[in-house]
Amino acid sequence: MASMGLSIEEQKAVEQFRKEVVDPSQTKLVILDFWAEWCGPCKALTPVLEKVAAEYADKGVILAKINVDEQKFIASQFQVQSIPTVYAMFQGQPVADLTSARTESQLKQALDQILQQVPVQAGAADDQQQGQQAPDIDQLVGMGEQVLADGDAERAASVFVQLAQMAPDKPEVQSGLIRALVAAGQTEAAQQAYDALPQEMKDDALVQQAHSALELSGTQVDTGELDALRKAAAERPADTEAQIAFAEAAFAAGERDEAAEVLLRAIQGGGAEGNAGAKEKLLKMFEAVGMEDPWVSAQRRKLSLILFG
């Protein structure tokens, strides 16, 4: 967290954060808890965090707390949208989002998994980082993807922003970042992230998948416009353009089942030209979601039945 260009208060906040979180995290796993006095769920979670941190102290785990009202700048750097928000920090970077671990057993299970993946030292923090490995980026990408799959796009975007600072040259990181920003509705930021990539990165299959998601997000409309497109598609079933226009808008609105249904129907009932257009759009959606996704697999089976009986 750079301090150039910051106010004196912000520089103090950064220095305090460095002493309390970043420096200890060079050898320890720091549970970083964002909380506030007025937050009821935070007060319920605090005893759980304190108890587990105490029990895991000999394994190299410590607890640090950030009051979002008193340390707004630090909270903003982590893009904290709601509290409690809890991260696991190692070597100055978040390596896991622990927010969903609200019970003692859930938190212990999460910590056990992390401690198997990062070289935390159980001894004193004075034995600093000679020969330490960096956290396994692939594991961290998997964590970010899981947060995204769970539907928390804002938090996934925050995770991938941090990962992009750690490993900017990894296509899976840039792909995750772009798709998370798209899912969070931050299409302008997603476009900027894509535009900033070198051409060889843009040619990567994972980044192309993210770009497909970005392109399809450009057809976002409000509820009234979506209803109008749905009505037009229903009234003109032979109009392939009307079917595609509604499918694009439905997909961008998160109604991907309905989008696929409309396109599959157009493929089944349209002529050669209509089939080609609807099929091309459906395949673009498959690419955006990811060919290994269960939803895509199900839709591809439906498409195969239409095309090959």
C-alpha distance (Angstrom), angle and dihedral (degrees) to the residues before:
residue distance angle dihedral
M1 . . .
A2 3.80 . .
S3 3.81 120.7 .
M4 3.82 100.3 -161.5
G5 3.79 113.1 119.7
L6 3.80 93.7 14.8
S7 3.78 127.9 128.7
I8 3.80 119.7 -108.4
E9 3.81 91.3 -101.8
E10 3.78 91.7 49.6
Q11 3.80 91.2 48.6
K12 3.82 89.1 52.2
A13 3.79 90.0 50.4
V14 3.81 91.2 50.5
E15 3.80 91.9 48.7
Q16 3.80 92.0 49.1
F17 3.79 90.5 48.6
R18 3.79 90.3 49.7
K19 3.80 92.1 52.7
E20 3.80 96.6 43.0
V21 3.80 100.9 37.3
V22 3.81 117.4 6.3
D23 3.82 98.7 47.2
P24 3.83 95.7 44.9
S25 3.80 89.9 45.5
Q26 3.79 91.2 63.2
T27 3.81 88.5 82.4
K28 3.81 103.5 5.1
L29 3.78 135.1 62.5
V30 3.79 105.8 -118.2
I31 3.80 120.2 -155.7
L32 3.80 101.8 -147.9
D33 3.81 112.8 -158.5
F34 3.82 120.8 -168.0
W35 3.80 108.4 -159.5
A36 3.84 145.3 145.7
E37 3.79 136.1 -148.7
W38 3.81 92.9 -114.8
C39 3.82 94.4 51.1
G40 3.81 111.6 104.3
P41 3.83 96.2 -169.8
C42 3.82 88.7 50.1
K43 3.81 90.9 57.2
A44 3.79 90.3 48.8
L45 3.81 91.6 50.4
T46 3.82 97.2 45.4
P47 3.85 97.0 76.6
V48 3.81 89.8 49.6
L49 3.81 92.7 51.2
E50 3.80 92.9 45.5
K51 3.81 93.7 48.3
V52 3.80 95.1 47.7
A53 3.82 93.1 43.2
A54 3.81 89.4 52.9
E55 3.80 92.1 49.0
Y56 3.82 91.6 48.0
A57 3.81 95.8 43.5
D58 3.80 92.2 103.3
K59 3.81 88.2 54.4
G60 3.80 91.6 57.6
V61 3.82 100.7 -95.0
I62 3.80 123.4 137.0
L63 3.82 133.8 173.4
A64 3.83 125.6 -126.4
K65 3.81 123.6 -178.9
I66 3.80 128.9 -153.4
N67 3.82 117.8 -162.7
V68 3.82 101.9 -148.0
D69 3.81 92.1 -154.4
E70 3.81 93.4 53.9
Q71 3.82 97.4 35.4
K72 3.78 102.8 37.5
F73 3.79 93.7 150.1
I74 3.81 93.3 57.6
A75 3.81 91.2 45.6
S76 3.81 89.9 51.3
Q77 3.81 91.3 52.1
F78 3.81 88.6 58.5
Q79 3.83 91.2 45.0
V80 3.80 90.2 -125.4
Q81 3.81 106.8 -170.4
S82 3.81 100.2 172.8
I83 3.78 139.4 8.5
P84 2.89 143.8 -85.0
T85 3.79 91.4 42.1
V86 3.79 115.7 167.0
Y87 3.80 128.5 -171.7
A88 3.78 133.7 -179.9
M89 3.82 109.1 -131.8
F90 3.79 127.9 -159.4
Q91 3.81 126.7 172.3
G92 3.79 90.7 -7.0
Q93 3.80 96.3 -54.1
P94 3.82 133.8 96.4
V95 3.79 108.5 -109.2
A96 3.81 98.3 176.7
D97 3.78 141.8 12.4
L98 3.81 107.7 -126.8
T99 3.80 97.0 176.0
S100 3.79 94.5 110.2
A101 3.83 91.8 52.5
R102 3.80 98.3 92.4
T103 3.82 100.0 152.0
E104 3.78 130.1 64.5
S105 3.80 93.0 -114.5
Q106 3.82 93.2 48.4
L107 3.80 91.9 49.7
K108 3.80 93.3 47.5
Q109 3.80 91.3 49.0
A110 3.81 90.9 51.2
L111 3.81 92.8 47.1
D112 3.81 92.2 48.5
Q113 3.82 89.7 54.5
I114 3.80 93.3 48.1
L115 3.81 93.9 46.4
Q116 3.79 88.6 57.0
Q117 3.81 90.3 56.1
V118 3.81 105.8 43.0
P119 3.83 128.3 53.6
V120 3.80 98.2 -118.0
Q121 3.80 115.3 174.1
A122 3.79 115.3 -135.2
G123 3.83 91.2 -159.7
A124 3.79 129.3 78.8
A125 3.79 118.9 -48.4
D126 3.81 89.3 -121.1
D127 3.80 89.7 79.9
Q128 3.75 92.4 82.5
Q129 3.67 134.9 -164.4
Q130 3.79 110.6 -63.2
G131 3.75 110.7 148.0
Q132 3.81 93.6 -3.4
Q133 3.75 117.8 153.8
A134 3.77 123.7 -129.6
P135 3.79 115.9 -112.1
D136 3.81 114.8 -85.5
I137 3.80 102.9 -91.0
D138 3.79 92.3 -160.4
Q139 3.79 90.4 58.2
L140 3.79 91.2 48.8
V141 3.80 91.9 48.7
G142 3.79 87.8 52.4
M143 3.78 89.9 53.5
G144 3.80 91.1 50.5
E145 3.79 91.3 48.4
Q146 3.79 90.2 51.2
V147 3.80 91.5 52.4
L148 3.81 88.5 50.5
A149 3.81 91.9 47.4
D150 3.81 89.2 50.8
G151 3.79 88.3 60.3
D152 3.81 100.5 -109.3
A153 3.80 96.5 125.1
E154 3.81 96.0 164.5
R155 3.78 92.7 55.5
A156 3.81 92.0 42.5
A157 3.80 89.3 53.8
S158 3.80 89.6 51.7
V159 3.81 90.8 50.9
F160 3.81 93.1 49.1
V161 3.82 92.0 46.6
Q162 3.80 87.7 59.3
L163 3.80 91.8 44.6
A164 3.80 90.8 50.6
Q165 3.81 87.8 58.8
M166 3.80 90.7 50.5
A167 3.82 98.9 43.1
P168 3.82 111.7 11.7
D169 3.81 93.1 161.8
K170 3.81 96.0 61.0
P171 3.83 113.4 100.5
E172 3.81 91.8 -152.8
V173 3.80 89.7 58.5
Q174 3.81 94.4 48.9
S175 3.81 91.1 44.4
G176 3.79 91.1 51.6
L177 3.79 91.6 47.2
I178 3.81 94.1 51.5
R179 3.81 94.3 45.0
A180 3.81 92.5 46.4
L181 3.81 91.4 50.3
V182 3.81 90.2 48.8
A183 3.80 91.3 49.5
A184 3.80 89.5 49.1
G185 3.80 90.9 53.8
Q186 3.81 92.9 -111.3
T187 3.79 94.4 127.5
E188 3.80 94.8 152.1
A189 3.81 91.2 55.1
A190 3.81 89.7 45.6
Q191 3.81 90.7 52.3
Q192 3.80 90.7 49.2
A193 3.80 90.7 50.2
Y194 3.80 90.8 50.7
D195 3.82 94.5 44.7
A196 3.80 90.8 52.6
L197 3.82 93.0 58.5
P198 3.82 120.9 100.7
Q199 3.80 115.5 -111.1
E200 3.81 94.0 -107.7
M201 3.80 88.7 57.8
K202 3.81 91.2 48.3
D203 3.80 88.7 54.4
D204 3.81 91.6 58.7
A205 3.81 113.9 109.1
L206 3.81 93.6 -128.0
V207 3.79 92.6 51.7
Q208 3.81 90.4 46.1
Q209 3.80 87.8 55.0
A210 3.79 89.6 53.4
H211 3.81 90.4 46.9
S212 3.80 90.0 54.3
A213 3.80 89.1 54.3
L214 3.80 89.0 48.8
E215 3.81 92.8 50.3
L216 3.80 92.9 49.2
S217 3.81 91.4 48.5
G218 3.80 88.6 64.5
T219 3.81 90.3 77.3
Q220 3.81 94.6 65.9
V221 3.82 112.9 142.2
D222 3.79 135.6 174.1
T223 3.80 123.5 -98.5
G224 3.80 93.9 -94.5
E225 3.80 93.4 52.0
L226 3.79 91.2 46.2
D227 3.81 91.1 52.7
A228 3.80 90.4 49.1
L229 3.80 91.7 51.4
R230 3.82 90.1 46.8
K231 3.81 90.3 52.2
A232 3.80 92.2 48.0
A233 3.80 91.2 50.4
A234 3.81 91.4 49.5
E235 3.81 93.7 47.7
R236 3.83 94.0 46.5
P237 3.83 106.1 39.7
A238 3.81 92.2 162.2
D239 3.81 92.9 52.4
T240 3.80 102.9 96.0
E241 3.81 93.0 -172.7
A242 3.81 90.3 56.4
Q243 3.81 90.6 49.4
I244 3.80 92.6 49.4
A245 3.81 93.4 45.5
F246 3.79 91.5 54.1
A247 3.82 93.2 42.5
E248 3.81 91.4 53.1
A249 3.80 92.2 49.9
A250 3.81 92.5 44.6
F251 3.80 91.7 50.5
A252 3.81 91.8 49.0
A253 3.81 88.5 50.6
G254 3.79 91.1 54.1
E255 3.83 95.1 -104.3
R256 3.77 93.4 122.6
D257 3.83 95.6 150.4
E258 3.78 90.5 58.4
A259 3.81 91.2 43.4
A260 3.80 91.9 53.5
E261 3.80 92.2 44.7
V262 3.79 91.8 54.8
L263 3.79 93.6 47.6
L264 3.80 93.7 45.7
R265 3.79 89.3 51.6
A266 3.81 90.3 49.8
I267 3.79 91.1 49.6
Q268 3.78 91.1 50.0
G269 3.79 96.5 47.1
G270 3.79 105.0 28.7
G271 3.75 130.9 91.5
A272 3.79 124.7 -107.0
E273 3.80 94.1 -78.5
G274 3.77 93.4 44.0
N275 3.76 92.0 48.0
A276 3.79 91.1 53.2
G277 3.79 94.6 50.4
A278 3.79 95.6 46.0
K279 3.79 92.3 43.8
E280 3.81 92.2 50.2
K281 3.80 90.7 52.0
L282 3.81 92.8 47.3
L283 3.80 91.9 50.2
K284 3.80 88.5 50.3
M285 3.79 88.7 56.2
F286 3.80 90.5 48.9
E287 3.78 89.3 53.4
A288 3.80 91.8 48.7
V289 3.80 93.1 52.2
G290 3.81 95.7 39.7
M291 3.78 128.6 -101.7
E292 3.81 92.7 -113.0
D293 3.79 93.5 55.3
P294 3.85 113.9 114.2
W295 3.80 90.9 -130.4
V296 3.80 91.0 56.0
S297 3.79 91.4 47.6
A298 3.80 90.7 53.8
Q299 3.80 93.2 48.3
R300 3.80 92.4 46.3
R301 3.80 89.4 55.8
K302 3.80 89.3 53.8
L303 3.79 90.3 48.4
S304 3.83 91.7 50.4
L305 3.81 90.9 52.3
I306 3.81 90.0 53.6
L307 3.79 95.4 45.9
F308 3.79 100.6 38.2
G309 3.79 104.6 19.5
